[in-house]
Amino acid sequence: MNLPEKPPLTKGVEELFSDVKGKEFFDVLQDTESYQKLNEIDKEYPYWERFKYKVKGIKHAPELLWKAVKLSRLKGLSFIQVSRVPGFKFSYTTTQSILKLLHHFDMNLGGVLEGRSIIPNEDKTRYLISSIMEEAIASSQLEGAATTRQIAKEMLRSNRKPQNHSEKMILNNYLTIKKVIERKEEKLCKELILDLHRTISGGTLKNPETEGEFRTTNNVNVVDDVTGDVFYQPPNAEYVEKLMGDFCVFANAVDKDLEFIHPIIRGIILHFLIGYIHPFVDGNGRTARAIFYWYLIKKGYWLVEYMSISKVIIRAPAQYARAYLYTEFDENDLTYFIDYNLKCMDIALKNLQSYIKRKVMEKKNLIHLIQYENINERQAEILRSLTVNNQQRFTIAEVEGRFGVVYQTARTDLYGLANLGYLKERKFGKKLIFFKGEEFDKKLERIMKT
């Protein structure tokens, strides 16, 4: 990834207002037609790289137009002093696009969509397990885990031990997300953050002593994996303890009427700050996303538990990195990072809606099978999986993990299907494997014709 081009330097409010006195800048502000076009372009809040191309049709120099936009943006900026450590004063703007998405999430992320529950109660456990797996896999892949979703899901469902570094990362992430949900009622503190990092990083770092510990050296930079170019140099290690204390104060703050920060915006800022402070030698990205989930779930947006935002981010990871850099390069303006994350959340919510709609349709198609054979929905889902992949194998542990049931229930489900002739069983060592029986296709075809 190439570094973004830094915008023309503006040295704050004083410089912008002093520039108004200059003839060229004054001409821009007095040019009503150009200023209207500029305001229309700025509705998308473009960063300098995109901005300079979008204003090519306006007669003034892009650098002057950028100063005009920065002056205009000042009116809507909210400022946040996260810490007294230098470099930790930030700003953001709640654009119309941001406000619209926040309202949408306020209406829907409490688990109700269009006046009804988005997830049927009887399916919540199964959907939650699936979503945690998806998020664990995607979040780990963002940090370099190299394995397929299919292999990773098989590992998690069957409860088998990870066989390599990538699988260990995914298992750690899976356990961390479950821990985040379990500890949602707690206040954020350094001990909780360190515990989350310890779970995320366990057995995956070069130096095990850095697991669950803040960094104490400055030998940590964000670099391009290909070129080795340094994208970002975090704050000096001597400030990390203080910064993480300030971070917890910010996370636990009770908003006053005149200092209100929308919970989703605060959650996104927490996500950003972990990357910006970079308190750990490794695992900062996974920790940042885990804390983001923790905060939103804590604030009542429980449907976030069922959404995999990392699965959206991983489609274009360079945009995720650039959202960080846009904020850093443009005077700590968090609007870019907030806007990017809200759009990812919107896609993740739409993906969840589509997934549930598809699953509801599949469920309806299985009703005939359930009625004819007197089997339950879990067993019907196992049969459906075999129609998609006839080489699939099931173990009791995998059925436990997939459906969130106890050992005896999973065992009864599989043996029930075996007794009906749909599955065959075979022992491999100490493990009992169930797979497609010879009569599977004939039996299914006969039922569908009934």
C-alpha positions as CSV (number, residue, x, y, z in Angstrom):
1,M,0.0,0.0,0.0
2,N,1.3,3.5,-0.9
3,L,1.3,6.1,1.8
4,P,-1.5,8.7,1.3
5,E,-0.4,12.1,0.1
6,K,-0.4,14.5,3.0
7,P,-2.8,17.5,2.6
8,P,-1.5,21.1,2.4
9,L,-0.5,22.1,5.9
10,T,-2.8,24.3,7.8
11,K,-1.6,25.4,11.2
12,G,-4.9,25.7,12.9
13,V,-7.7,28.3,13.3
14,E,-5.4,31.3,13.5
15,E,-3.7,30.7,10.2
16,L,-7.0,30.0,8.4
17,F,-8.6,33.2,9.7
18,S,-5.4,35.2,8.9
19,D,-5.5,33.8,5.4
20,V,-8.9,35.2,4.9
21,K,-7.2,38.6,4.6
22,G,-5.2,37.4,1.6
23,K,-6.7,38.5,-1.7
24,E,-6.6,35.0,-3.4
25,F,-8.3,33.3,-0.4
26,F,-10.8,36.1,-0.1
27,D,-11.7,35.7,-3.8
28,V,-12.5,32.0,-3.2
29,L,-14.8,32.8,-0.3
30,Q,-16.5,35.6,-2.3
31,D,-17.1,33.3,-5.3
32,T,-20.6,32.1,-4.6
33,E,-20.8,29.6,-7.4
34,S,-17.5,28.0,-6.6
35,Y,-18.3,27.9,-2.9
36,Q,-21.6,26.2,-3.5
37,K,-19.9,23.5,-5.6
38,L,-17.3,23.2,-2.9
39,N,-20.0,22.6,-0.2
40,E,-21.6,20.0,-2.4
41,I,-18.3,18.1,-2.8
42,D,-17.6,18.3,1.0
43,K,-20.8,16.5,1.9
44,E,-18.8,13.3,1.3
45,Y,-16.0,14.7,3.5
46,P,-13.3,13.6,1.1
47,Y,-9.6,13.4,2.2
48,W,-7.1,15.6,0.3
49,E,-6.2,12.8,-2.2
50,R,-9.7,12.6,-3.5
51,F,-10.6,16.2,-2.9
52,K,-8.0,17.6,-5.2
53,Y,-9.4,15.6,-8.1
54,K,-13.1,16.3,-7.4
55,V,-12.4,20.1,-7.5
56,K,-10.7,20.1,-10.8
57,G,-13.7,21.8,-12.5
58,I,-13.5,24.7,-10.1
59,K,-11.4,27.6,-11.3
60,H,-9.4,28.1,-8.1
61,A,-6.3,26.2,-7.1
62,P,-7.0,23.0,-5.1
63,E,-4.7,24.2,-2.3
64,L,-6.8,27.3,-1.8
65,L,-10.1,25.4,-2.1
66,W,-8.7,23.0,0.6
67,K,-8.2,25.9,3.0
68,A,-11.7,27.1,2.3
69,V,-13.1,23.6,3.1
70,K,-11.0,23.4,6.3
71,L,-12.4,26.8,7.3
72,S,-15.9,25.6,6.6
73,R,-15.4,22.3,8.5
74,L,-14.3,24.2,11.7
75,K,-17.9,25.2,12.3
76,G,-19.0,21.6,12.8
77,L,-16.0,20.2,14.6
78,S,-16.2,18.6,18.1
79,F,-12.9,18.5,20.0
80,I,-11.8,15.7,22.3
81,Q,-8.8,15.8,24.6
82,V,-8.1,12.1,25.4
83,S,-4.9,12.7,27.3
84,R,-2.5,15.5,28.2
85,V,0.2,13.6,26.4
86,P,1.1,15.6,23.3
87,G,-0.7,14.5,20.1
88,F,-3.9,13.3,21.8
89,K,-6.2,16.1,21.0
90,F,-8.7,15.0,18.3
91,S,-11.7,16.4,16.4
92,Y,-14.6,15.0,14.4
93,T,-17.6,16.1,12.5
94,T,-21.0,14.5,12.5
95,T,-21.8,14.8,8.8
96,Q,-25.3,14.2,7.4
97,S,-24.1,10.8,6.3
98,I,-22.8,9.9,9.8
99,L,-26.0,11.2,11.4
100,K,-28.2,9.1,9.1
101,L,-26.2,5.9,9.8
102,L,-26.2,6.5,13.6
103,H,-30.0,6.9,13.5
104,H,-30.3,3.7,11.5
105,F,-28.2,1.8,14.0
106,D,-30.0,3.3,17.0
107,M,-33.2,1.9,15.5
108,N,-31.9,-1.5,14.6
109,L,-28.9,-2.7,16.5
110,G,-31.0,-3.2,19.6
111,G,-32.2,-6.3,17.8
112,V,-35.4,-5.1,16.3
113,L,-35.7,-4.4,12.6
114,E,-38.8,-3.0,10.9
115,G,-40.9,-3.6,14.0
116,R,-40.0,-7.2,14.6
117,S,-37.1,-9.2,16.0
118,I,-34.5,-9.7,13.3
119,I,-33.4,-13.1,14.7
120,P,-35.9,-15.8,15.7
121,N,-35.4,-16.7,19.3
122,E,-35.0,-20.4,18.6
123,D,-32.1,-19.7,16.3
124,K,-30.2,-17.1,18.3
125,T,-27.6,-19.6,19.8
126,R,-26.8,-21.1,16.4
127,Y,-26.5,-17.7,14.6
128,L,-24.3,-16.3,17.5
129,I,-21.9,-19.2,17.3
130,S,-21.6,-18.8,13.5
131,S,-21.0,-15.0,13.7
132,I,-18.4,-15.4,16.4
133,M,-16.5,-17.9,14.2
134,E,-16.7,-15.5,11.2
135,E,-15.4,-12.6,13.1
136,A,-12.6,-14.6,14.7
137,I,-11.5,-15.9,11.4
138,A,-11.7,-12.5,9.5
139,S,-10.1,-10.5,12.3
140,S,-7.2,-13.0,12.5
141,Q,-6.8,-13.0,8.7
142,L,-6.5,-9.2,8.8
143,E,-3.4,-9.7,11.0
144,G,-1.8,-12.3,8.7
145,A,-3.5,-15.6,9.6
146,A,-3.2,-17.8,6.5
147,T,-5.9,-20.4,6.3
148,T,-9.3,-20.9,4.6
149,R,-12.7,-20.2,6.3
150,Q,-13.6,-23.8,5.7
151,I,-10.6,-25.3,7.5
152,A,-10.9,-22.7,10.3
153,K,-14.6,-23.4,10.9
154,E,-13.9,-27.2,10.9
155,M,-11.3,-26.7,13.6
156,L,-13.6,-24.5,15.8
157,R,-16.7,-26.8,15.3
158,S,-14.8,-30.0,16.0
159,N,-12.9,-28.6,18.9
160,R,-9.7,-29.9,17.6
161,K,-6.4,-28.4,18.6
162,P,-4.9,-25.8,16.3
163,Q,-2.2,-27.3,14.1
164,N,-0.3,-24.1,13.2
165,H,0.3,-20.5,14.1
166,S,-2.7,-19.2,12.0
167,E,-5.1,-21.7,13.5
168,K,-3.9,-20.7,17.0
169,M,-4.6,-17.0,16.2
170,I,-8.1,-17.9,15.1
171,L,-8.9,-20.0,18.2
172,N,-7.5,-17.2,20.4
173,N,-9.7,-14.7,18.7
174,Y,-12.8,-16.9,19.0
175,L,-12.2,-17.3,22.8
176,T,-11.6,-13.6,23.1
177,I,-14.9,-12.6,21.5
178,K,-16.7,-15.1,23.7
179,K,-15.0,-13.5,26.7
180,V,-16.0,-10.0,25.5
181,I,-19.6,-11.0,25.6
182,E,-19.2,-12.6,29.0
183,R,-17.6,-9.5,30.5
184,K,-19.8,-6.9,28.9
185,E,-21.1,-5.6,32.3
186,E,-17.7,-4.7,33.6
187,K,-16.0,-1.3,33.5
188,L,-13.0,-1.1,31.2
189,C,-9.7,-1.1,33.1
190,K,-6.1,-2.0,32.4
191,E,-6.5,-5.4,33.9
192,L,-9.4,-6.3,31.5
193,I,-7.5,-5.0,28.5
194,L,-4.4,-7.0,29.5
195,D,-6.6,-10.1,30.0
196,L,-8.2,-9.7,26.5
197,H,-4.7,-9.3,25.0
198,R,-3.4,-12.3,26.9
199,T,-6.2,-14.4,25.4
200,I,-5.8,-13.0,21.9
201,S,-2.0,-13.4,21.8
202,G,-1.4,-16.6,23.9
203,G,1.1,-18.9,22.2
204,T,1.4,-16.7,19.1
205,L,4.1,-14.1,19.9
206,K,7.8,-14.5,19.4
207,N,8.4,-13.5,23.1
208,P,5.8,-15.1,25.4
209,E,6.7,-12.6,28.1
210,T,4.9,-9.9,26.0
211,E,1.6,-11.7,26.1
212,G,-0.9,-9.6,28.2
213,E,1.8,-6.9,28.9
214,F,2.1,-3.3,27.7
215,R,5.2,-2.7,25.5
216,T,8.2,-1.2,27.3
217,T,10.3,-0.5,24.2
218,N,10.1,1.7,21.1
219,N,11.0,-1.0,18.6
220,V,7.5,-1.1,17.4
221,N,6.4,0.6,14.2
222,V,3.5,0.1,11.7
223,V,5.3,-0.9,8.5
224,D,4.4,-2.0,5.0
225,D,4.9,-5.8,4.9
226,V,6.2,-5.6,1.3
227,T,8.4,-2.5,1.2
228,G,9.3,-2.1,4.9
229,D,8.2,1.6,4.7
230,V,7.2,3.0,8.1
231,F,3.6,4.1,8.1
232,Y,3.3,5.1,11.7
233,Q,5.5,5.5,14.7
234,P,3.6,5.1,18.0
235,P,4.1,7.2,21.1
236,N,7.1,6.6,23.3
237,A,6.8,3.6,25.5
238,E,7.2,5.7,28.6
239,Y,3.8,7.2,28.0
240,V,1.9,3.9,27.4
241,E,0.8,3.3,31.0
242,K,-0.6,6.8,31.4
243,L,-2.2,6.7,28.0
244,M,-4.0,3.4,28.7
245,G,-5.2,4.9,32.0
246,D,-6.6,7.9,30.1
247,F,-8.0,5.5,27.6
248,C,-10.0,3.7,30.3
249,V,-11.2,7.1,31.7
250,F,-12.5,8.0,28.2
251,A,-14.2,4.6,27.8
252,N,-16.0,4.8,31.1
253,A,-16.9,8.4,30.9
254,V,-20.5,9.4,31.6
255,D,-21.6,12.0,29.1
256,K,-22.8,15.3,30.3
257,D,-25.4,17.2,28.3
258,L,-22.9,19.6,26.7
259,E,-20.2,16.9,26.1
260,F,-22.3,14.1,24.6
261,I,-20.5,11.7,22.4
262,H,-22.7,9.1,20.6
263,P,-21.9,5.6,22.0
264,I,-21.2,4.2,18.5
265,I,-18.8,7.1,17.8
266,R,-17.1,6.6,21.2
267,G,-16.7,2.9,20.4
268,I,-15.1,3.7,17.1
269,I,-12.8,6.2,18.7
270,L,-11.7,3.5,21.2
271,H,-11.0,1.2,18.3
272,F,-8.9,3.9,16.7
273,L,-7.0,4.8,19.9
274,I,-5.7,1.2,20.5
275,G,-4.1,1.4,17.0
276,Y,-2.9,4.9,17.7
277,I,-1.4,4.2,21.1
278,H,-0.2,0.8,20.0
279,P,0.2,-0.4,23.6
280,F,1.3,-4.0,22.7
281,V,4.2,-5.4,20.8
282,D,1.7,-7.3,18.6
283,G,-2.0,-8.0,18.5
284,N,-3.1,-4.4,18.6
285,G,-5.6,-4.7,15.8
286,R,-7.3,-7.7,17.2
287,T,-7.5,-6.1,20.6
288,A,-8.9,-2.9,19.1
289,R,-11.7,-4.7,17.4
290,A,-12.4,-6.8,20.5
291,I,-12.8,-3.6,22.6
292,F,-15.0,-2.0,20.0
293,Y,-17.3,-5.0,20.2
294,W,-17.2,-5.0,24.0
295,Y,-18.2,-1.3,24.2
296,L,-21.1,-1.5,21.7
297,I,-22.5,-4.7,23.3
298,K,-22.1,-3.0,26.8
299,K,-24.1,0.0,25.5
300,G,-27.1,-2.2,24.5
301,Y,-26.3,-2.7,20.8
302,W,-26.5,-6.5,21.2
303,L,-27.1,-7.3,17.6
304,V,-23.4,-6.4,17.0
305,E,-22.7,-9.8,18.6
306,Y,-24.2,-11.3,15.4
307,M,-22.3,-9.1,12.9
308,S,-18.8,-9.7,11.5
309,I,-17.4,-6.3,10.8
310,S,-13.9,-7.7,10.1
311,K,-15.4,-9.8,7.3
312,V,-16.3,-6.5,5.6
313,I,-12.9,-4.9,6.4
314,I,-10.9,-7.8,5.0
315,R,-12.4,-7.3,1.5
316,A,-10.3,-4.1,1.2
317,P,-7.8,-4.0,4.1
318,A,-5.9,-1.1,2.5
319,Q,-8.9,1.2,3.0
320,Y,-8.9,0.3,6.7
321,A,-5.3,1.3,7.0
322,R,-5.8,4.5,5.0
323,A,-8.7,5.5,7.3
324,Y,-6.2,5.5,10.2
325,L,-3.6,7.4,8.2
326,Y,-6.1,10.0,6.9
327,T,-6.9,10.9,10.5
328,E,-3.2,11.1,11.5
329,F,-2.2,13.1,8.4
330,D,-5.1,15.6,8.6
331,E,-4.6,17.1,12.0
332,N,-6.1,14.2,14.0
333,D,-9.5,14.5,12.3
334,L,-11.3,11.3,13.3
335,T,-14.2,11.9,10.8
336,Y,-12.5,9.8,8.2
337,F,-12.1,6.8,10.5
338,I,-15.6,7.2,11.9
339,D,-17.2,7.4,8.5
340,Y,-15.3,4.4,7.2
341,N,-16.3,2.2,10.2
342,L,-19.9,3.2,10.1
343,K,-20.1,2.2,6.4
344,C,-18.5,-1.2,7.3
345,M,-21.1,-1.6,10.0
346,D,-23.9,-0.8,7.6
347,I,-22.6,-3.5,5.1
348,A,-22.2,-6.0,8.0
349,L,-25.8,-5.4,9.1
350,K,-27.1,-5.9,5.5
351,N,-25.1,-9.1,5.3
352,L,-26.7,-10.3,8.5
353,Q,-30.1,-9.5,7.2
354,S,-29.4,-11.4,4.0
355,Y,-28.0,-14.3,5.9
356,I,-31.0,-14.6,8.2
357,K,-33.4,-14.3,5.2
358,R,-31.6,-17.1,3.4
359,K,-31.6,-19.3,6.6
360,V,-35.3,-18.7,7.1
361,M,-36.0,-19.8,3.5
362,E,-33.9,-22.9,4.0
363,K,-35.8,-23.7,7.2
364,K,-39.1,-23.5,5.3
365,N,-37.8,-25.9,2.7
366,L,-36.9,-28.4,5.4
367,I,-40.3,-28.3,7.1
368,H,-41.5,-31.1,4.7
369,L,-38.6,-33.3,5.7
370,I,-39.1,-32.6,9.4
371,Q,-42.7,-33.5,9.2
372,Y,-42.2,-36.7,7.2
373,E,-39.3,-38.2,9.2
374,N,-40.2,-36.7,12.6
375,I,-36.7,-35.3,13.0
376,N,-35.7,-32.0,14.7
377,E,-34.4,-28.8,13.0
378,R,-30.8,-29.6,13.9
379,Q,-31.0,-33.0,12.2
380,A,-32.7,-31.4,9.2
381,E,-29.8,-28.9,9.0
382,I,-27.2,-31.7,9.1
383,L,-29.0,-33.3,6.2
384,R,-29.2,-30.0,4.3
385,S,-25.4,-29.6,4.8
386,L,-24.8,-33.0,3.2
387,T,-26.9,-32.0,0.2
388,V,-24.5,-29.1,-0.3
389,N,-21.3,-31.0,0.5
390,N,-21.7,-34.8,0.3
391,Q,-18.1,-35.4,1.5
392,Q,-18.8,-33.6,4.8
393,R,-18.0,-35.5,8.0
394,F,-19.6,-34.9,11.4
395,T,-18.4,-35.7,15.0
396,I,-20.4,-35.3,18.2
397,A,-18.1,-32.5,19.2
398,E,-18.7,-30.6,16.0
399,V,-22.5,-30.9,16.3
400,E,-22.1,-29.6,19.9
401,G,-20.1,-26.6,18.7
402,R,-22.3,-25.9,15.7
403,F,-25.6,-25.9,17.4
404,G,-24.6,-24.9,21.0
405,V,-26.0,-28.2,22.5
406,V,-24.6,-30.6,25.1
407,Y,-22.8,-33.8,24.3
408,Q,-25.8,-36.1,24.9
409,T,-28.1,-34.0,22.6
410,A,-25.5,-34.0,19.8
411,R,-25.0,-37.8,20.1
412,T,-28.7,-38.5,20.0
413,D,-29.1,-36.3,16.9
414,L,-26.4,-38.2,15.0
415,Y,-27.4,-41.7,16.1
416,G,-31.0,-40.8,15.2
417,L,-30.1,-40.0,11.6
418,A,-27.9,-43.1,11.5
419,N,-30.8,-45.3,12.6
420,L,-33.0,-43.8,9.9
421,G,-30.4,-44.7,7.3
422,Y,-29.2,-41.2,6.4
423,L,-25.8,-41.5,8.1
424,K,-23.2,-44.2,8.6
425,E,-20.7,-44.2,11.5
426,R,-17.2,-45.3,11.6
427,K,-14.5,-45.2,14.3
428,F,-11.1,-43.6,13.5
429,G,-8.9,-44.2,16.5
430,K,-10.9,-42.8,19.5
431,K,-13.0,-40.5,17.3
432,L,-16.4,-41.5,16.0
433,I,-17.2,-40.1,12.5
434,F,-20.6,-39.9,10.9
435,F,-20.9,-39.5,7.1
436,K,-23.4,-39.8,4.3
437,G,-25.0,-43.2,4.0
438,E,-25.6,-45.2,0.8
439,E,-29.4,-44.7,1.0
440,F,-29.2,-40.9,1.6
441,D,-30.0,-39.7,-1.9
442,K,-32.8,-42.3,-2.5
443,K,-34.5,-41.6,0.8
444,L,-34.3,-37.8,0.4
445,E,-35.6,-38.0,-3.2
446,R,-38.5,-40.2,-2.1
447,I,-39.5,-37.8,0.7
448,M,-39.4,-34.7,-1.6
449,K,-41.8,-36.5,-4.0
450,T,-44.3,-37.3,-1.2
